[in-house]
């Protein structure tokens, strides 16, 4: 059986400089999901044109729009790049330039030219679940996201905050604290007898 070897991480996007190349629907979709998950993300978008909705969306976040075609100079100081143009040669050029500079890059809908994928995300307060299908099926990730949105209770954030307060009161070394919390939270995942 094939295995997903991707390593999931949660990025503090407020500390990163992100570049989206392109101004069409795919670029807008990437920006929408990025800002939904990380409203404080610092994003630059470069494109000869931007959709009206993209312009409106950019005003809701820390987004800079630059009306221009892609040039390598726009990579300066960037940590992460998403290429979404409808010109494959430009996207491949972006990929090569990013690899040369050790910048993480994602060429939309082109897995061989991706260092990372943007998966399905479920957020309930402080709880966030990321879903990956290894770039094979965004539709499955979307369905799983909807499933988890339904099954994770709305009050999960209250539980997390309460456990955080409880954790501060526990005595002992790290291992003892972990054991106490494991015992205390065991009921969260036990299946109910019907």
C-alpha positions in Angstrom: 0.0 0.0 0.0 1.2 3.5 -0.9 2.0 5.7 2.1 1.7 9.4 2.8 5.2 10.6 3.8 4.4 14.3 4.1 5.4 15.9 7.4 2.6 18.1 8.7 3.5 21.4 10.4 1.6 24.5 11.5 3.2 27.7 10.3 3.1 31.0 12.1 2.3 32.9 8.9 2.5 36.2 10.7 6.3 35.7 10.9 6.6 34.7 7.2 6.5 36.5 3.9 4.3 34.7 1.4 4.1 35.3 -2.3 1.2 34.3 -4.6 1.9 34.6 -8.3 -1.2 35.0 -10.4 -4.5 36.9 -10.1 -7.1 34.5 -11.4 -9.6 32.2 -9.7 -7.0 29.7 -8.4 -4.9 32.5 -6.9 -8.0 33.9 -5.2 -8.9 30.4 -3.9 -5.4 30.0 -2.4 -5.6 33.5 -0.8 -9.1 32.8 0.5 -8.1 29.6 2.3 -4.9 31.2 3.6 -6.6 34.2 5.1 -9.4 32.0 6.5 -6.9 29.9 8.4 -4.4 32.7 9.1 -6.0 36.2 8.8 -2.7 37.8 10.0 -0.6 36.3 7.2 1.6 38.7 5.3 1.0 38.1 1.6 2.1 39.7 -1.7 0.4 38.9 -4.9 1.9 39.6 -8.3 -0.1 39.5 -11.5 -0.9 41.6 -14.6 -4.5 41.4 -13.6 -6.6 40.7 -10.4 -10.2 39.6 -10.1 -12.6 42.1 -8.5 -13.2 39.7 -5.6 -9.5 39.3 -5.1 -9.1 43.1 -4.7 -11.9 43.1 -2.1 -10.5 40.2 -0.3 -7.0 41.7 -0.2 -8.4 44.7 1.8 -9.5 42.4 4.6 -5.9 41.2 5.3 -2.3 42.2 5.2 -2.1 41.7 1.4 -0.2 43.7 -1.1 -1.2 43.6 -4.8 1.4 44.3 -7.5 0.2 44.6 -11.1 3.1 43.1 -13.0 4.3 39.9 -14.7 6.4 37.6 -12.6 10.1 38.6 -12.2 12.7 36.8 -10.0 13.2 40.0 -7.9 9.8 39.4 -6.3 11.2 36.4 -4.5 13.5 38.6 -2.4 12.8 38.0 1.3 10.0 35.5 0.7 9.7 32.3 2.7 6.9 30.6 0.8 5.6 30.9 -2.8 2.5 29.7 -4.5 2.5 29.8 -8.3 -1.0 29.8 -10.0 -0.5 31.3 -13.4 -2.1 29.7 -16.5 1.2 29.7 -18.2 3.0 26.4 -17.4 6.5 27.8 -18.4 6.1 30.6 -15.9 5.1 28.3 -13.1 8.1 26.0 -13.8 10.4 29.0 -13.9 9.0 30.1 -10.5 9.7 26.6 -9.2 13.3 26.6 -10.4 14.0 30.0 -9.0 12.5 29.1 -5.6 14.5 25.8 -5.4 17.7 27.8 -6.2 17.0 30.1 -3.3 15.7 27.4 -0.9 12.2 28.9 -0.8 9.3 26.6 -0.2 7.1 26.5 -3.4 3.8 25.1 -4.5 2.8 25.1 -8.1 -1.0 24.8 -8.1 -2.3 21.5 -9.5 1.2 20.2 -10.3 2.4 17.9 -7.6 5.9 17.2 -9.0 6.6 21.0 -8.6 5.4 21.2 -5.0 7.4 21.3 -1.8 4.1 21.4 0.1 0.4 21.0 -0.4 -2.4 23.1 1.1 -4.7 20.5 2.6 -8.2 20.6 4.1 -8.4 22.5 7.4 -10.9 22.3 10.2 -10.7 25.0 12.9 -12.6 25.2 16.1 -11.1 27.9 18.3 -7.6 26.7 19.3 -8.1 23.3 17.8 -7.0 22.9 14.2 -7.0 19.7 12.1 -5.2 19.5 8.8 -6.0 16.8 6.2 -3.8 15.6 3.4 -4.5 13.1 0.7 -0.8 13.3 -0.5 -1.9 15.6 -3.4 -4.0 12.8 -4.8 -7.6 13.9 -4.1 -8.5 17.4 -3.0 -12.2 16.4 -3.2 -11.6 13.6 -0.5 -9.8 16.1 1.7 -12.8 18.4 1.3 -15.3 15.7 2.3 -13.1 14.7 5.3 -13.0 18.3 6.3 -16.8 18.5 6.3 -16.9 15.3 8.3 -14.6 16.6 11.0 -16.4 19.9 11.2 -19.5 17.9 12.0 -18.0 15.5 14.6 -15.7 17.8 16.5 -17.9 19.4 19.1 -18.3 23.2 19.2 -17.3 23.3 22.8 -13.9 21.7 22.2 -12.2 25.0 22.6 -13.6 25.4 26.2 -12.2 21.9 27.0 -8.8 22.9 25.6 -8.6 26.1 27.6 -9.8 24.3 30.8 -7.2 21.5 30.3 -4.5 24.2 29.8 -5.4 25.8 33.1 -5.5 22.3 34.8 -2.1 21.4 33.3 -0.5 24.4 35.0 -1.6 23.1 38.4 -0.2 19.5 38.0 2.9 18.8 40.1 5.7 16.5 39.1 8.1 16.1 36.2 7.2 16.2 32.5 6.5 12.4 32.3 4.3 12.5 35.4 2.3 15.5 34.0 1.8 13.7 30.6 0.6 10.6 32.4 -1.8 12.6 34.5 -3.2 14.4 31.5 -3.5 11.2 29.5 -5.5 9.6 32.3 -7.7 12.7 32.7 -8.4 13.0 28.9 -8.9 9.2 28.3 -12.7 9.6 28.2 -12.4 11.9 25.2 -11.7 9.1 22.8 -13.4 6.1 24.5 -16.2 4.7 22.4 -19.6 4.9 24.0 -21.4 1.6 24.5 -24.8 1.6 22.8 
